[in-house]
């Protein structure tokens, strides 16, 4: 099985300007496809911006809304799958969500953030209730989490047990928590034997200062590609043969003793 070339778009776009963010995504998709990528991952709430305050309910849209339609057109035009973050409206509730759209424009998976971080998110969003959301892409099992979710090892282990090969984590990681991107994410990839694509915003936005440092970490805990602190598109390979060999050599999942862990829940 061939590897899945994956592009990570580190950008905050233009908060509150959906059309501008779609243009940025379209340009990144063209560059990613030109480099042979089959998957482009954008940050948390990329469609609208993160620190948009009272505009959250105004810009929120359903999973099949105009933003999804526009991104489906981008995916088809450039021939690659796209994962993006957006505020999802479902009736009176709004979720911090991410959606994966295939290269054929079909919506493959939609995930609602289960662990909301800080007062801002808790004010505007309802927490999701489904831990494991997956889709298959080019023979690779894709899993979805968002930002703070990956800081809970239970979430990542649940994905490992469900067979996730590549975990996509659009994020809005802010100062002073850059150690998550630098240290926690590679450890998560190693301890649960999967690839993790952690894709961040960058620079100042409202009261927040996003730290960049997006990365693709492998199941050996080694970072395959890493962005700096500014706007950047980086590309790495998700190699299923290496993943299979790593899982065969690392006994973590096989050596688990679930009967001892009941008290953790």
N, C-alpha and C positions, 0 to 999 in steps of 0.2 A: 504494500500500500504506500502510495506516495505521501510526502509530507504536506501539511497545510500551511502555506505561507500566509502569515497573519500580520496585518498592519495595525499599529496603535497610533491613533490620532490624539496627541497631547495638545489640547487647546481649550480655552474658555469661550471661544467664539465671541459673540456680542450679546451680553445678557439683555433679555427682553426683546430681541430682534430675531424672530423666527426665520424670516426670509434670508437675513444675512448668515445665520447659522447653517441654513440649508445650502447656501452658496459655498460656504467654507467646507462643508461635508462633501459636496459635489467635487470641488477641486481636489480634496484629499483622496476621494475615491478614484479620480482619474490618475493621480500619481501612484496610488497603491496598485491599481490594476496594471499600470505601465511597468511596475516592478515585479509583476507576476503574482501579486497577492490574490487570494481567493476569499479573504475575510478582512473587513475593516471594522475596528472597534473604536467607538467614540466615548467620551466621558459621561459621568452622571449628569442627568438633566441637560444634556448638550442642546437639545432642540430649543429650549427656552432660556437657558441660563439658570444658575443655581440661586444666587442671592437676589431674587426678584420680588420678595416680600408680597405685597398686596396683589401683585400681578399673577400669583400662582393660580388662583381660581379663574382668572380671566383667560390665561393661556393654556390651562389644562384641557385635554381633549381625550376622546375615547381611543381605545387601542387601534381602531380602524379609521381614525380621523384623518384630516387633511395632511398632517405631518407624516403619518404612516404612508399615505398615498404618494407624497412627494419623495420620500426616501425609497419607496419601492421603485419609483421611476429612476432614481439614481442607481440603485442596485442593478436594475436591468440594463441601463445605459452603459454601465462600466463592467458588467459581468462578474460581480462579486457580491457576497453576502455582507450585510451591514448590521451591526449591533449599536443601538443608540439609547440614551437615557432621555426620559420625558416625564412630565406630570400627567398621569392618566386619570381621567374623570370617569367614574362609574356611578351614575345617579348623583347623589349628594356627596359621595365620598371621592377623595382625591388620593391617589397613591403615587409614591416615588417609584417609577417603573423603568424597566428597560425592555426593549423589543428587538428580536432578531428577525431580519427579513432576508430571504434567500436571493440568490442571483437571478432567479426567475420572477422576483417580485412577490412571492408568497410569504405571508407572515408565518414564521416557524415556531416562535415561542415568545411569551410575554411573562415577565416576572415582576412582582411587586415587593419592594424592599421590606424585609421582616423586622429589622432592628433599626429603629430611627434614632439618629444621633442629634442630641442637643435640642435646645428650645425651639429653634427655627423649624426643624423638621417635624417636631412633635406638635407644633402649632398648626401646621398646614396639611400634614399628611396622615392618612390612616395606615397602620402597619399591615403588611400582607400576612397571609396565614399559610402559604405553601412554601416549604423550605426548598424542595428540589424541583426545579423546572429544567427540562432538557429538550434538546433537539439533535438530530443527526445531520451532519454536514460533511460531505465528501468521505463518508465512512468513519468519521470521528464523532464521538458522543460529546456534545457541547452542553455545559451547564451554566446557569446564570446566578450570580449574586450581585449585590450592589454595596460598594464601599464598606461601611461599618460591619456589614454581615460577615465579611471574611475574617474579621478580628475575633470571631467566635469559632473555635476549632470544631465545635459540634456541627456547624453548618457545612464546613468543608469535608469533614468525615462522612456526613450523610451523603454528600455527592460522591465520594469515593466508593461507598458501599452500593450506590446506585449505578456505578459504572461510568461516571463522568471522566472523560479523557482530557478535556480542555475546559477550564473554568474561566469564564469571562466576567471581569469585575470592573465595570465602569465606576469611577470614584470621584469624590471631591475632597481629597485628602489635604488638610490644611496645616499650617504651622501651629504648634511645634511638634506635630506627630509624624514627621517624615520617617522615623524609624520603622513605621509600618511598611512603607514602600521598600525601605532599605533591608530590613531584617525579617519582619513577620511574614511577608508574602512568600519569599523563597523557602522559609521553613514550612509554611502551609503546603507548598507544592511537594516538598520532600516527605513530610510526615504522612500525607495522604496519597502520594504517588500519582501525580497528575501534572499537567501544565497549567499555569495560572497566568492569565493576561490581565494586568492591573493597569487601568488607563485613567489618568488623572487630568484634572484641570490645572491651570497654571496662572500665577500672578494674582494681583489684588482684585477683589470683587466684593463690593459692599464692605462689611466688617471682617471679611475673611481674606487670608493670604494663602493661596493654594501653592503647593510645593513642587508640582511636577513629578519627576522621577518615575514616570510610567515604566513598566517592565514586563517582559515575558520570562517567567521563571520555569525551569524544567523540573522533572521529578527527582533529579539528583541534587536539587537545591541551588543549582547554578543558573544565574541570570543569562539568558540568551541575547537579549537586547535591552538597553536602558536609555531612556531619554534624560536630558538634563533638566534645567529649570524653566526653559522658555517654550514657545510654540515649536512643535516638532512632530514629524511623522517618522516612526521607527518600525522596522520590519524584522520579524524572526520566524523561525521554522518550528512547527509542531510535528515531530517525527514519531509516527505510531510504532515503528520498529524499535526505536530507542526506548519508548515508553514501555513496551512489552518486556524488553530485556531488563529494564530497571525494576519493574514490578516482580519479575522472576527472581531478581537478586536481593530485593529488599523484603524482609518478612513481616513488616509492620501489620499489614492487613490480615495475613494468615495467622499471625501469633496473637491476635486480639483474644481476650477472654470476656465476652459480653456479659456473662453472668455476674461478673464482679462490678459492673458499672451501673447497675440499676439505680443506685442511690444518687447518681449524678443528675438524674432527671426528676 
